[in-house]
Amino acid sequence: MLDFDSISTIITDLDGTLVELKIEYEKARRESIVMLMEIYPFPRDFFSNTDTISQLYEKSLEILRNKEHETIIKEITDKLVKIANKYELDAAKKTNLFPGVLSSLKKIRNLKKEILLLTVNGEESVNYIIKRFKIQDYFAHIFNRDMMFNFKQHPNLLLESLKEINIEPEKALVIGDSVFDIHCGKFIKAKTVGITSGMSSYDQLQKSGADYIIDTFPQLFKLFRIDPQD
C-alpha cells in the first residue's frame, strides 16, 4: 500500500485514464498517408496500415533528416498536427468522463494533493474536454502534446519542467494507461500506477514496471486505504 503522506502530487494522463477518446484512427491514418505521399516520394509501402500518426512522423524523419529537408519536415509536421487535432477534437465532442472520475478529482483536491495533467493529446481537444466537463480548476498545471513530444525525445525536460514548478518528482504519483506513462514516471523516479481502462493490458503495464495496477480511477484510493466515498 502507498503511504498517503509521502505523495504530494498526482500526475495523471487523460485519454484512457480520465476519458476514452474513440478516435477514428483508420481515417486519420489514411488521410495522413495520402498527405505524406503527396508531399514527398516516399518508397512504396513505406508506411504501414497499423502505424499511428506519431509513427508515420518518425518514419518520415528517418528519410528526410538524412536529406536535410527542413522545409518539408516543417510542412509535414504542421499538417500531421492539423490532422491529429481534427480527429481528436471530433472524438472529444463524443466522449464522457469515466465513472467516478469527477468525484475522485474532487476528493484528491479536498485531500490537499496537487494534480497535474500530462497528456499526448493536443491543446485544442484537451481544452475542449476540461471545459466541457468543468474540470479545469482541478489541475494545477497541464502539459499537452507539444510539451510531451519534447519529453519523449528528451525525457530530462520533464524532470526539469517539474522542478521549475516546484514539484518534487520523488513525491509524485504518476497514473496512466500506457507503457509510455509508466516509463515517464520511472524516469523521474516517481511512484507509478497503471490503469487498465485504456490502451495497455494488465500484463503490459506489469512488464513496464508499474508499481501498482488498478482497473478504474477511483480504485486509486484503495492504494492509500482511503474510502473514496468519505
C-alpha positions in Angstrom: 0.0 0.0 0.0 1.0 3.6 -0.6 1.8 6.0 2.2 -0.6 8.8 1.6 1.6 11.4 3.4 4.5 10.6 1.1 2.7 11.7 -2.0 2.3 15.5 -2.7 1.3 15.4 -6.3 -0.8 13.2 -8.6 0.2 13.3 -12.2 -2.5 11.8 -14.4 -2.9 11.0 -18.1 -6.1 12.0 -19.9 -7.2 9.6 -22.7 -7.7 6.1 -21.4 -7.4 7.3 -17.8 -10.0 10.0 -17.2 -11.9 9.8 -20.5 -12.0 7.5 -23.6 -11.4 9.2 -26.9 -12.8 7.0 -29.7 -10.6 8.5 -32.4 -11.2 7.2 -35.9 -7.6 6.1 -36.3 -8.1 4.3 -39.7 -9.4 7.5 -41.3 -6.7 9.6 -39.7 -4.0 7.2 -40.8 -5.3 7.1 -44.4 -5.6 10.9 -44.6 -2.1 11.2 -43.2 -0.5 8.8 -45.6 -2.1 10.4 -48.6 -0.8 13.7 -47.5 2.7 12.4 -46.9 2.9 10.8 -50.4 1.7 14.0 -52.0 4.5 16.0 -50.3 7.4 13.6 -50.8 8.0 10.5 -52.9 8.4 8.0 -50.1 9.1 4.4 -51.1 6.0 2.4 -52.0 4.6 0.5 -49.0 6.9 2.5 -46.7 4.1 3.2 -44.3 2.1 0.5 -42.6 -1.7 0.4 -42.2 -1.0 -0.1 -38.5 1.1 3.0 -38.0 0.0 5.7 -35.6 0.3 9.3 -36.6 3.4 9.5 -34.4 4.9 6.5 -36.1 4.2 8.0 -39.5 6.0 11.1 -38.4 9.0 9.2 -37.1 9.2 7.1 -40.3 9.1 10.3 -42.4 12.0 11.7 -40.4 14.1 8.6 -41.0 14.4 9.6 -44.6 14.0 13.4 -44.6 16.6 14.1 -41.8 19.3 12.4 -43.9 18.4 14.6 -46.9 18.2 17.8 -44.8 14.7 18.7 -46.0 13.9 21.1 -43.2 11.2 22.9 -45.1 9.4 19.6 -46.0 9.8 18.4 -42.4 8.1 21.6 -41.1 5.3 21.2 -43.7 4.7 17.6 -42.7 4.8 18.4 -39.0 2.2 21.1 -39.3 -0.1 19.0 -41.5 0.1 15.9 -39.3 -0.6 18.0 -36.2 -3.6 19.5 -38.0 -5.0 16.1 -38.9 -4.4 14.8 -35.4 -6.2 17.8 -33.9 -9.2 17.4 -36.2 -9.8 13.8 -35.3 -9.1 14.3 -31.6 -11.5 17.2 -31.3 -14.2 15.2 -33.1 -13.7 12.4 -30.6 -13.6 14.8 -27.7 -17.1 16.0 -28.6 -18.4 12.5 -28.2 -16.6 11.3 -25.1 -17.5 11.2 -21.4 -15.6 11.0 -18.2 -15.1 7.5 -16.9 -17.4 6.7 -14.0 -16.2 8.1 -10.7 -13.5 10.4 -12.2 -15.2 13.7 -11.2 -15.8 12.7 -7.6 -12.2 11.4 -7.5 -10.8 14.6 -8.7 -12.8 16.5 -6.1 -11.6 14.1 -3.4 -8.0 14.5 -4.3 -8.3 18.3 -4.2 -10.1 18.1 -0.8 -7.2 16.0 0.5 -4.9 18.8 -0.4 -3.0 17.0 -3.1 -1.9 18.8 -6.3 -3.0 17.4 -9.6 -1.1 17.7 -12.9 -2.5 16.6 -16.3 0.2 15.1 -18.6 -1.2 14.1 -22.0 -0.1 13.4 -25.5 -3.4 14.9 -26.8 -3.3 18.3 -28.5 -4.2 21.6 -26.8 -7.5 22.1 -28.6 -9.1 18.8 -27.7 -7.7 18.9 -24.1 -9.1 22.4 -23.6 -12.4 21.3 -25.0 -12.7 18.3 -22.7 -11.7 20.1 -19.5 -14.1 23.0 -20.2 -16.9 20.7 -21.3 -16.8 18.8 -18.0 -15.8 21.8 -15.9 -12.6 20.1 -14.5 -10.0 22.8 -15.4 -9.8 24.0 -11.9 -8.7 20.7 -10.6 -5.4 20.8 -12.4 -2.5 23.0 -11.1 -0.7 22.5 -14.4 -1.5 21.0 -17.8 1.1 19.6 -20.2 -0.3 18.8 -23.7 1.2 17.2 -26.8 3.7 19.9 -27.8 5.5 19.5 -24.5 5.0 15.7 -24.4 6.8 15.4 -27.8 9.8 17.1 -26.3 9.6 14.9 -23.2 9.6 11.8 -25.4 12.7 13.0 -27.3 14.4 14.4 -24.3 12.9 12.9 -21.1 15.1 15.1 -18.9 12.9 18.0 -20.0 10.0 16.5 -18.0 12.2 16.4 -14.9 13.3 20.0 -15.4 9.8 21.2 -16.0 8.6 19.7 -12.8 11.4 21.3 -10.8 10.6 24.6 -12.4 7.1 24.5 -11.0 8.4 23.3 -7.6 7.2 19.7 -7.9 9.3 17.1 -6.2 9.3 14.1 -8.5 10.1 11.6 -5.8 6.9 12.7 -4.0 4.8 12.4 -7.1 2.5 9.6 -8.2 2.1 9.0 -12.0 -1.1 7.3 -13.2 -1.8 6.3 -16.8 -3.0 3.7 -19.2 0.1 3.3 -21.4 3.6 1.9 -21.1 4.8 5.4 -22.0 3.1 6.8 -18.9 4.8 4.3 -16.7 8.2 4.9 -18.4 7.9 8.6 -17.8 7.1 8.0 -14.1 10.0 5.7 -13.8 12.4 8.1 -15.4 11.6 10.9 -12.9 11.7 8.3 -10.0 8.1 8.7 -9.1 5.7 6.0 -7.9 3.7 4.7 -10.9 0.1 3.4 -11.2 -1.0 1.6 -14.4 -4.7 1.7 -15.2 -6.3 -1.0 -17.4 -9.1 1.2 -18.7 -7.1 2.3 -21.8 -4.6 1.0 -24.3 -2.4 -1.3 -22.3 -3.3 -4.6 -20.7 -2.5 -5.7 -17.2 0.4 -7.8 -18.4 1.8 -4.9 -20.5 1.6 -2.5 -17.6 3.2 -5.1 -15.3 6.1 -5.7 -17.7 6.6 -1.9 -18.0 7.4 -1.9 -14.3 4.3 -0.2 -12.9 4.4 -0.2 -9.1 0.6 -0.7 -8.8 -2.1 -1.6 -11.3 -5.8 -0.7 -11.0 -8.8 -1.0 -13.2 -10.6 2.2 -12.6 -9.6 5.7 -11.4 -11.5 5.6 -8.1 -9.5 2.5 -7.1 -6.6 4.8 -6.6 -7.9 5.5 -3.1 -7.7 1.8 -2.2 -3.9 2.1 -2.6 -4.0 4.7 0.2 -6.5 2.7 2.2 -8.9 5.6 1.9 -12.7 5.2 1.3 -13.5 7.0 -1.9 -17.0 7.8 -0.6 -15.8 9.6 2.6 
